[in-house]
Structures are given as C-alpha cells and as structure tokens.
Amino acid sequence: MKFRLESSFFEENAVVKTFSKDFCADAFSEETFIIDREVVKGSMQELHLDHFCLITQDLEASAGYSINISGNSPLFKLHFELEGDYNFCPIDPSFPAISIPAGHFNIFYLPRPEGCLHFKSSSRKTLEVLFTEKLLRKIMGPDYSGLSSLKDGIKEDHPFLLWEESRIIPVELQQHIREIISCRYCGHIKKIYLEARITAMLLSFLVDDGAKNSVSQEDHLPKKEYTGILRVEEHIKKNFRKNLTINELAPIAGLNTSKLKQSFKKVHSTTIFKYITGLRMEKAKELITHEKMSVSEASYEVGYKNPQHFTVAFKKYYGFLPSSLN
C-alpha cells in the first residue's frame, strides 16, 4: 500500500508513505516527525497497529496549505478534526467532496484516494485512523450489518460517507480522544490498549450510531440553524470559564432564546449549561491529572470562584472527588 503526498512543506516537495497490506503489524511501532518549514511547523505521529494506522497532527500554518494525494489502494478513514478544517477535493468529478470543520468527525471510504487536501486555518490538531476493508469485515462481519449503502459503495467502486454532514464531537468523546492521544502506556500494552479503544469507537459509530443515523435525515436542523449552533459552540469553547447566559448566546446563533435551547439540545443531546459544565470538568480533570494543579487552582482556572462548589459539581459529573486525582 503506497500513498504519495505532494506539498511545499515537504523537504523534497513530495513523500511516499508505504504501509503493509491491510496495515497488518505483528509488532507495535511509532514514529514522530518534526516539521519546521516556512509554510508549516509542528509535529506528526504515526502509530502502526494491527489492521490500522493511527495518525495525530499538531500543526501551525499561518497561511494554510494544500497537499496533493494519490494512492494505489482503497482506504477507509475515521477522522477527528479537533482544530482547523479538512477539505478533500477528489480528481474524479463524480466523487463527492469531503468537508470536516473544527470540532467535527466522520468516517469515509475512498476507492481511489486521489485529489487535493486543502487546509485553510492557521492551526490544526487531528486524530486520524486509517484502515481497510479487512478490519471492517473483522469487526462487522461480511454483511456489514445495517450499512448496506457502504457494501454497495465498495461493490460499485464509489466513495462512501457515514454521514452526509460531519458530526460534532460530543464532550464525552473528546475526553476519549485526549486519552488516546496522551496514552501513558508503552510497547505491547499500548498496542493492546489503542487497538481496543479504536475498535470500540468504530463499532459504536458503524453498528449503533452509524446504522441509525444513515437511515433517516429527518431530524437534521436547517443549515442556517445548524451554522448558528456551530457559532455558539465555538464561542462557548473560547469563553467557557465565564458566566455565559442564554440571552448573550442567542444573538450569536441568530435565534431567539427558546429556539437556541431547542436546537442546541437537538445537536448535542444536552442543554447548553450541561455542555458548559462538561467542558469545565474535562479541562479541570486535565489540569489536575497532567499539569498537577491543586483542586483549588483547577477550580479557579475553569471559572469556579468557590472550590467547594467545583468539588460538588465534579463529583456529580464523574462520580468521584477531584482530590482522588492527585
């Protein structure tokens, strides 16, 4: 399996990535690449596991960048765009373009990965899982239960997107992604841990959410409302430490307060204030666990004036006291 990438930020303007057939790997291996070019700076990491390759990126590119890609093998991909934007324009005009904005994810199949990747934002953080049909058959069976459209796409040599519009990454899933990216294990244990986590995620999307959401699109919001919710989500993520109000957020969405609450819950399956609490708790847990802050320091950092109120909220959210993390 070979994929050729062409871009001005590669030293030789092009690289050829070679993988074993079906990403088979008896032993776990990982590679880290430091990129220090005028166009792009940052790091990329490849983790080679059995039947898939996990890639993380943390890049800065003030003017954005593009990559021309071509490959000699069909490809499946689970893509989380944590920061930035992902836009794939295929060479074949009969193939659909793929767009994954910041904070969204999707799963797609490309029978011929040939086209151009455009990245317009100044920074990107991603988690990407590359795999093949062999892994899909292994976890779903040969009949692709509930996903006949995917089976038809493979048979007809046509691309497949699990969702026509990429989905927002829920707060609880963001925590799972952070745990995968910052996995503390090494060697064989790390291999087993990551393979189990990735397989569970794929099963959840493809068998449960994927099958259910691919059946009907009736519950989707009008595009204008959905775009408004995205603006609100972005504002909340930048300001979740503040005491935000519905009246403050409604004009950002371009909706009245009742419609904002209704539409937000439809997209995120939770209320605005529970969403904000989730962001605060996830950040606080990260600060206490990885940056070794005290409970009081973390509580102030995520917007709580009273550490006791924070402790009560943390215990309600996670089921254990924040002090147990120290």
N, C-alpha and C positions, 0 to 999 in steps of 0.2 A: 504494500500500500504506500503510494507516494503522493505528496501534495506539494505543489510548487507555489511559493509566495513571492510576489514581486512588489517592492516598495522602496522609496527613497531612504527609509530609515534603517534598512539592512546595509551592512558594510559593503557587500558585493552587489547591492541592489536586488538580490534575489537569494532565496534559500530553498532547499528541497528537504522536506521532512519525510523520513522513511519510517514506517511502522511495520511490525509483524502482521501477518494475515489475521484479520479479525481482532487485532490488538491483543493477541494471546501473549501472556507473560507468565512464565513459571516463577520468576523472582521479581520482587518489587524493586523499582528503581525510580529515582527522581533527579531532575536536572533543573538548575536555576540559571537564568540568563539575565545579565545586567545590560540594559540598553542605555547608552549615553551618546545620543546623536543630537544634532542641532534641531531636528524635527521632533523627535520623541525621546523622552527619558523615563526610566523606571525599571521594572523587573517583570519577568515572566517565569513561571514554574510549571514544569511538566511532570506529572506523576504517572508512571506506567504500571497499570494494574491488570488483572486477568480479565480480558474482553472489553476493556475500555481504557481511555486515556483521560486523565483529569488535568485541566489547564487553569491556572489562575494568573491574572494580569493586574498590575497596578502601574498605570502609565500616565504621564503628563505630556500633553501636546497642545501648545498654545494655539496653533492654527489648524488643529485637526490633521487627519492623514487618511490615505487610502491604501488598500492592498489588493492587488490582482491575484486571484487564486485559481488554481486548476488542479484536478486530481484524477487518478486512474481507477478509483474505487468509489462505490456508493457510500454515503455517510449519513449516520444519524447523529443528532446533537441535542443535548439538554443544555440550554444557555440561560444563565442568570446575568443580566446587565445591572450590576449593583450601582454603578455610577457611569454616566456617559450615555452613549447611544450606539446601537448596532443596526446598520442598514446594508443589506445584501442585494445587489442588482445582478441577476443572472444574465449570462450571454444569450441564452435561449429566450426569446421574447414570449414564448408560450408558458414559461415558468413564472410563478408569482414572485414578486419582491418580498423580502422578509425584513420587518422593522421591529426592533425591540428597544423601547426607550428606557431611560433610567428607572430602576426600581421594578422592572418587569422581567418576565421569563417566558420561555416557550420551548417546545420540543418539535423538531422538524427533521424531515428526510430529504436528502438531495441525491438523486440517482447519478447526477454528474455535477460535482461541486466546481462549477466554472462560472466566474463572474468577478465582480468588484465589490469589495467591502469598503464602505465609507463611514468614517468616524468624525463627526463634526465638533464634538465637545472638547474642552481643554483637558479633561481628566477622565480616565476610565478605570473602573475596577470590575472584574468579571470572574465568574466561575463557570467553566465550560466542561462538559463531559462528552467526549467523542466515543461512539460505539458503532456496532454493525448489526446486521440482521441476526447474526448468530446469538448475540446476547438477548435480543428481543425474543427470539424463539425459546431461549432458555428460561426466561422469567415469565413469559406469557403463554407459551405453548404454540404449536404450529398454526393454530386457527386465529390467533390474535383476538381473543375473546373481547367482543364489544367494540372492536375497531376495524370493521370490515373495510372502511374507506382507506385505511392505511395499507391493508393487504392488497386492495385493488390498485393503489398507487404504486406499490412495488411491482406488481404484476404488469402494469401498463407503463412502467418506467417513467413515472410522473412524480414530482415533489409532493410532499405531504406536510401540512402544519397541523399540530394538535388543536390549536385554536386560531381562528382567523385573525383575531387581535390578541396580542400578547397579554398575559395576565399580570396583575400587580403581585409582587412578592409579599405575602402576609407577614406580619411581625414575627409570629412564631417560627415561620420558615426561615426568616432572616437569621434567627438565632442558630438554627441547624446549620446554615451555610457558614456562619462565623466559626462554629465548632469544627466543621470540615476543613476550612482554610487554615485554622490555627491548631490543627490536630497535634496534641502533645506526645503522641506515641512515635515509636521508631521501628524501622525494619519490618519484620513479618507481622508484628502486632498492628502496625499502622496499615499494612496492606489489608489485613482481615477487617479492621475497623472501617476503612474507607469503602471497601467493596460492599460491606453490609449496609452502610449508610446510603450509598448511591443506589444500590439495588432497591432498598426500601422506598426511596424517593421516586424512582422510576415506576415501581409498582403502584404507588399511591396516585401518581398522575395518570398513568396509562390505564390501569384497571378500574380505579374508582373515579377520580375527578375527570380523567380524560374521556372515558366512555360516557359518563353522564353529560359532560359539557359539549361533547361533539354531537349529541343527539338533537339538542334544541338550542337556538339562539334567541328565543323569545324574551328571555329575561334581561337581555342587554339594554343598557341605557342608550338614549340617543347620543350621538357623538358629541354634541355640544355640551351636554350634561357630564358625560364621561371626562371630557377635557377639563371641565371646571373642577371636577373632583381631583384630577391629577394636579392641578394648580394648588388646590388646598392641601393635598398630601405633601407636595414639595415645600409649601410654606410651613406646615406643621413640623416637618423633619428639621428645618432650619431653626425653628423657634420653639421646640417642644419644652424647653426649660422655662418659658414664660407662661403666664396665666392667660391662655388664649380663650376667646369667647366665640360663641356661635355668631353673634352679631358682627364680630370682626372678620370672621371667615366667609360669611355669606357673600359679600361683595367680590371677594377674590374668586369665588366659584361662579359668580354671575347668577346666583339663585337666591330665592328667599330662604329664610331660616328653616322653615318646615321642609322644603324641597331638598335643601342641603343635607339635613339629618337623614331624610329618607333615602336619598341617592347614595350618600356615603355608606350607610349600613348595607345597601344593596351590593356595593362594590366590595366592601371589606368584611362583611358579615359581623360587624361590631359597631358600637357607637363611636362618635368622634372622641369622647373623653376616655373611653376604654382604650382606644387606639393610642392616644397620647400617653396614657399610663403605661401601656405596653412598651412604647419607645423609651420612656424613662426607666422602667425596670430593667430592660435589656441593657441599656447603657450603664446603669448603676452596677449591674452584675459584672459587666466587662471591666469597669473601673476597679471594683473591689478584687476581682479574680486576677486580672492581668496587670493592672497598674498598681496593685497593692495599696489602694486608698483605704482609709478607715471608713466605717459606715457613715459617720457624720460628714466626712469630706465628700463622699459619693452622693449623699442626700442633697447637700447644697449644690453640688455640681449639676445635678439633674433637675434642680428647680424647687426642692423642698426646703422651706425655711425652718421646719421643725423635724429633726431626725427621728423623733418618736412617731410622727405621722408617716414618715417614709417607711419606718420599720413595719408598721401595721399594714401599709399598702403592699410592701414587698412580700410579707408573709401571706397575705391574701392572694397575691398573684402567683407565687411559686410554691407555697405550701411549706416553706421553711424560712427561718430567720436569716437576714443578711449576714449576721455575725458568724454564722456557720461557714461562710466562705473564707474567712480569714485563717 
